[in-house]
Amino acid sequence: MSDTISAIYERGVLRLLTPLLLPEQTRVQIQIVTSDAADDGERQRVRQVLLDAGVIHPRTWSEPGPPVSEAQLDAAARALAVAGPLSEEIIAERDER
């Protein structure tokens, strides 16, 4: 018997994405083939099935907004500099709880 099964390598272990229909203690040989562009076609097919089933919806793209001027960037940088690092704000908020 020969079959192709997808798996993810995590923390030193191959985790199967689908169960194997094999009796316990069955010995198998594994050939490692990393995913590449071939998976892109499969992803597109899965995406289309999910779209057709209404499980997901297509993204809608809006027109980009006007470009940000150097003056606006400078003003934003100054405003953010006054507030201090965001990490300190998060730590302070956690300490208040």
N, C-alpha and C positions, 0 to 999 in steps of 0.2 A: 504494500500500500504506500502511496506517496500523496502528500497533501501539503498545502501551503497555509501556514497559520501565522497571524501577526502577533507580535509580542513587543513589549517595551522593556528595556534594560534599566532597572532601578536598583541602586544600592547593591550591585553585584549579583542581582538575580534577574532572570528573564521572567517577566509576568505576562502570561498569555492573555490576549484580548478576547478570545473565544475558548470555550472548554473543548477538550479533546475527548472524542468518543473511543477511548481505548481501555482495555481491561487494566486493572492495577498491576503494577510491576512489569508492564510491557517495556522492553528496551527499544529505544529509538535512536536514530542518528539525526543530528541537527546541522544544517548548513546555514551559516550566517550570511544574509544578504541585506545590507542596509537599504533603507528606503531612500528613493531619490525622485527624479522627475516622473517615473512611472506611477508613483503614488499621487501625483498631481491630477492625473486623469481620473483615478478612483475617487479622489476628494471631490472633483467636479461632478462626477456621477452621483455621489452621495448627497452633495449640496442640491443638485437638481431634484432628486427624489424628495428631500426634505422641503424644498420650495413647493413642489407639486402637491405635497400632502398638507401644506399650510402650517407645518411645524415651525418653519422659519420664514422670514419675510425679506425681500430684497432690500438692500441698502438704498437709501435715497440720498443723493449728493446735492448739496446746495452750492450755489455760486460762492466763490471765495469773496470775503469781505475786502474792503479797501486796504491797501498796504499801510503798515504802521510807519510813521515818520520817525526820524532820529530824535526829534524833540519829544515825541510821545514815549519812545523807549527810554530816554534819559529821565523823564518825569517818573516813569514806572520804576526805574532802578532806584531813584532817590527815595520814593515812597516805600519800597521794599527794604531799603537799607535802614530806614528809621525804625521799622518794626523789628529788626533783628532776625536771626536765623529761625526758620520755621521749626526746626527740631527743638529749640528752646521753648517755643510756644506750646508744642505738643507735650513736652515734659512738664511744663508748668500746669497745663490743663489736667494732666493725669494726676499730678500731686494734689490738685484741688478736690479730686473725687474722693 
